[in-house]
Amino acid sequence: MKRSNRKIVSRACTALLGSLVFQATVQAATCVPQWSSSAKANTTSLQAAINQCSAAGGGLVDLHANNGIATAVITSVNLANNVVIKLAKGFTLQGSTGLSPNSAVLVGKKVSNVTITGTGAIDGDGSAYWASAVGQDNTERPKLIAISGSHINIGANFTDTGAPQSLVTFPSPSNDTTNALIIRNSPKEQLVIESGSSDVTIDGVWIYANPARNSSGDNLAPNTDAIDIIGTHVATIQNCVLDTGDDDIAIKSNAGGPPTANVAVTHCVVGGGHGISIGGQEAAGHTLADPGVSGVIVNNILFNGTDYGYRIKTDLTKKDSGATNDIDYSDTCMTHVGQPFLFTYAYASGKGGPAPIISNITIDNVIATATKSQGAIQGVSADEMGRPTTDNLGIRMTNTRITGGSKFKVTFGELQLGSSSVANTTVGESGQVILMKDNGPTIQCPEEIRIPAQI
């Protein structure tokens, strides 16, 4: 069994164990909030239902249309332990436009055994916030879902008791999202797993916000990351369709917080946005022995029209500099992707922090068509990237074919490229490309990668 497969099996067993523990504790009650035209009344009713089920030892908070209301507007509610929140198909839980900039519609602080499931929608009504933030991505705005804690499940692939099920799978020929949980149009980040979390499974979601840009290249739904994983130990993201206005998945850690480790991303479809990113911040750890992000496996992914494919970004600032170690990308198809690969130590041209590290990166069995650049490795003069050492195999790309776009450029670093792989490479200052043996790609890519129309 391949190393990556062993890791995924281990994580799947861990997630299943968490779900079984959860299943035994959440069958005590069913709680149904009653809806009205008042956001304040709806918030009070939903909060009471969550509290009631949690106080009963666990239960199902059943969200469906009642009293003639199929879209219930709320402000912000707090999740509680041992609760399954299920959204019925055709029902929408919508955030009010009057939320505090630092809040979220659904908030979980150090909760345990929480599932959000169903085939309905959670909507942030983000268009009311986006226009004033275009070109100013970091403008404070509310999030849609922000959770920290343990044994957290989100997506349609969970039952009323929080047990795993297989209701929707991706990729598929049609990538039909009919049975996915919909998370959409957050004012800012959409689904954030906050620092200090563990045993998280996101399985069967369709997350989107406007992925278009204006004539200046600014996102029209700025900073609407689909999924952020921050300072989390053991997380699985699978069977998801992501199409948004910034990172489709961002994996990172914050200075002073716990690192992120053991993350599996598999069987997902990615449309608009910045692709699957590691870093921006990974500053919880700065050495190979103590990295800020480590043990990430990404496989069986389809990209279409994404700005980037796989990106690892760090910098020389105290906030952003850190170590990323042991990242494995494989079995991927990319079509019409701006830049399939970007690994950089100069994300924001900062200074003042420790030397960053990006190490032990493997890329295998990827077929990509680029529209701008095939990729880049951008080290810095004092800290070259990808040079092998005793405990760092560097950056290895095997059994891969990249076509279109300008050349893959290596500056202040090294790329080890399979001799049967196809990539048009060039080197800048202190850059080199070293050939190693491989056999060429074996993955079969679909003729068309479908991204569902946003609704």
PyMOL commands that set and color helices and strands:
alter all, ss='L'
color gray80, all
select helices_A, chain A and resi 3-23+39-55+127-133
alter helices_A, ss='H'
color red, helices_A
select strands_A, chain A and resi 29-31+59-63+71-74+77-78+83-87+92-95+104-118+121-123+143-154+181-184+191-193+197-203+205-208+227-230+232-243+249-253+260-270+276-282+293-304+308-313+323-337+339-344+357-370+375-378+395-398+401-403+408-411+413-418+425-427+431-436
alter strands_A, ss='S'
color yellow, strands_A
deselect
rebuild
show_as cartoon
